[in-house]
Each structure stands twice: as structure tokens, then as C-alpha cells.
């Protein structure tokens, strides 16, 4: 189900580094070849890195993240809902004649490749309400790490730690207002009557949530907000 996710992540990271350094969404295959040594170190058992990179670029094109123009020439798809442009922050006024500095927007993925694969698995439908957010040409959902990533929680980026949610339910889980009971997978909310009694989280075949992550969120985030 998650075939080549790690390779996709590694190649996409190199694409993002390249286009951010260039300040342009366009890039060429030959430019990625200068970065293949990084991929060789990451995947020492693969002796055919150039072929693998070309294959992964095809997968990223199929995912709608990059656009193929002609042999060896691509561009990052800035219209893809999973691609985010982060505008530079304006600096506060300081000296009367500050030094000139060039700033430009940075481009990144909203989620890891694993989280994107999870959203596709659920067809961008929320595991709580089963709704999606219809945009102009695509549907939209968000990924939620049950055991949050980064300090102070340091949860993992694994399928067993990811939920696919609509923006409303994502905020509820992030703020500790909603949770999943670890044993019965029932949905609970801090305010009575928000979820129907006995309402359970939707799980599709092949997606197994880790009980330890559900327990962490339920006790350390949901219940802790009441204390």
C-alpha cells in the first residue's frame, strides 16, 4: 500500500531543495543528477539510483505534485493542494538605510509523502464525518498525527499514527477537544452531544492504528486539557 514512500520522500525533498535554491519551479533531470550522491548514501543497496529517480519522478507526476513538460524537463505543480508557498516575513524597520537583501517565497509540502498517501487511501474523506472539502478540481482533507510530531511529544511519522480528517475535526483533535477511545475506537468530545453515542472512527482495510499512539493522545492531550 505504501510502496516507494521513502524514495518519494527523498526525491521530493531534493526537488524542493533545488527549486527553492533556484527560485523557480522549473527544473531539469540533469540538475537532480548533481544530488544523486545524497540518495546513494540514503539507499546504499540500490545500484541504479538514476533509473530509480526517473521512476519516482513518474510517480510524483501521477500524484499531481510535478508536471512533465518534455524529456528531462519538469516543474513543481504550484497549483497542487499539497504544495504550499510560504511567503517571506517582512522584517521590522531598523536603520534608516538598511542593507539590501533579496527574499523570496519558500515552497514546501504541507505533509510528508506518507501522509499524502494516507489521504489518497481515504479518498480525501474525513475518518470522523466522511466528508471532504471540494475545491475547484480536487478534493481536500488534512492529515493528523495522533501522537504529535516534534518537541515535546516526538511522535513518529507512521501509518499507525495518522488520521485523515476534515479541517473542522482536525482542529478538534489538535486542540484536545476530541479523541478516539483507544480500546473501542469510539469518538469522544469534551462537550456532550457533539458526537452521537457509540460513534466509531472509520477505518479502511489495511490501516491499523497503533494503540500506544491512541492512548498517548487520549491521556496526554485529551484528558490533560481538562486538568
N, C-alpha and C positions, 0 to 999 in steps of 0.2 A: 504493500500500500504506500510506503514512503520511500520507494526506490530512488536512489541517487539524490536524496535530500541533502546529504552532506556535501556532495560535489556541487549541487546547485548553489548552496550557501557560499561555498568557497569561490566559485566562479563569479557569482553575482557580487560578492564583496570586492573582487578585483575590478569588475566593470564599474562599480560605484566609485572606487578609488580613482580609476582612470578618468571618468567623466568629470569628477569634481576637480581633479588636478588640471584638466584641460579647460574647464569652464564651458564645456559643450557636451550636449547629449549624444553627439555623433562619435563613433569610434570604429576602428578597423581591427580585424583579426590580428594583423601583424603587430599592433600595439599591445595586444594581450600576450603575444609570444614573449615580450620582454619581461613578463611577470610569471612565466611558467615555472621558474625555479622555486617560487613560493609554493606553488601547487605540488611540485615534486617532493618538497620537504613534508608537505601535509599528507601526501599519499605515496609513501615510498615504495609500495608494492605495485604501483601502476607504471608500466614501462612505456605507455603510449599516451602520455599526457596531451600532446597536441590533438590527437584524434578524439580524446575524451572531451577536451574543451569545445571542439566543434559540435560534438553530440549534445553537450549541455546547453550550448547556445541555441540549438534547435528546440530543446525542451523549454528554455526560457522564452523563446519566441511563441511556442504553443501556449505557454502560460499567459501570454499577453504582456510580458514585462519588457521585452525588447522588440524592435522592429527590424526585419531584414530588408535591405534595400537592393543590394547586388552582391555577387560573390565577394566575401571578405569585408563587407561594409554593413554596419548596423547603427542603430541609435537606441538609446533608452526611451521607453514609451512613457513620456511625462504625463500622458492622459490616463494611465492605468491607476485605478483607485488605491492600489497598494504601494504606489510610488509617491513619496512626499517631498515637496520642496520647502526647505526651511530657510526663511528669509533672514538675512543678517540683522543683528540687533544694532540699532543706532547708538553710537557712543555719546555720552553726555558732553556738553560743551566744556572745554578746558581752556587751553591757551588761545589767545586771540588769533594766532596764525598756526593752527595745528599742522603737523606733518601730513602730507598726502598719503593716503593708504587706500588700496583697492580692496573692496569687499564684494562678494557675490554670494548668491544663494547656494546652499548646500543641498544635495539630493541624497535621499536615503530611502530605505524600505521601511514601511510602517511596522512590519513584523518580520520574524525570521521565516525562512523558506518552509520550515516545519509548520509554523502557524498558518501560513498561506495554504499549505496542503490540507490542513485540518478544515479550513473554511470551505475549500472545494469539496471535501468529503461530505460536508453537511449542506452543500449547495447554497452556502451563504445564508442558511436559515438558523435562527436562534434556537438553542437547545432548551430554552425555557418556554417561549411563546410560539416557536415555529415560524415566526415572521421574518422577512428580510426587508432591507431598505432598498427599494428600486431606484437606481439612478438612471441617467439618460439611456445608457446602453448596457449596463451591467447591474448586478445586484451587489449589495454591500452588507457585511457583517464585521464584527470585531473579535479578536482572539483575547482570551483572558487566561493568564497563568494563575491557577488556583493557589499554589504556593508561590508568592510573588518572586520575580527575578530581582537580583541586585540586593544591596545592603538595605536593611539589616536582615532580610529574610533569606536571600541566596537560594531561591528555588531553582530547579533545573528546567531546561527547555526540552521537555519530552512530551510525547503524545499523551501520556498518563497524567500530565499536569496542565492540560489545555482544555478550555471550554470555548465553544463558538457561541457568541451572544450578540444580540442587537445592542445598539448604543445605550438604551434605557437600562436594560438588565446588566450591562457591563458596569455602569456607574454604581448600581446597587451592590454588586459583588465587590467592586473596588473599595467602596466606602464602608463595607462591613454591614450593610443593611440586609443583605440576602446571603444565603449559603445553601449548601447541599448537605443533608444529614449523611454522614459517612457510611452508615450501615445499610439504610434502606433507600438511599438516593432520593429522599423526599426533599422538596424545596421548602425552605423556611424563610420567613421575613420577620424583621424586628417589629413591624406593625401588623397587628392581627387583621386578617381579611384580605391582605394583598394577594396571597396565593390561595387557590382553592385547597381545601383539606385533602391531603393524600396526593397532591400533585407531585409527580416524579419527573426527574430530569430525563430528557430524551437522549438515548444513546443509540448510535448506529452500529451495525455489525463491524467488528474489528477494532472498535475504540474502547479500550479498557482503562478506566480511571484508577490511579493509584490511591489506595485507601489512606496511605500516610499523608498525602497532599490534601485530600478532603478533610482529614482530621485536623491538619495544621490550620487550614483556613477556618474551619468551624470553631475551633477552640481559641486560636491565637488572634483571629481577626474578627469573626462574627460575634462570639461571646465576649471577647475582650472589650468590644465597643460599649457594652452595657455596664462595664465595671467603672 
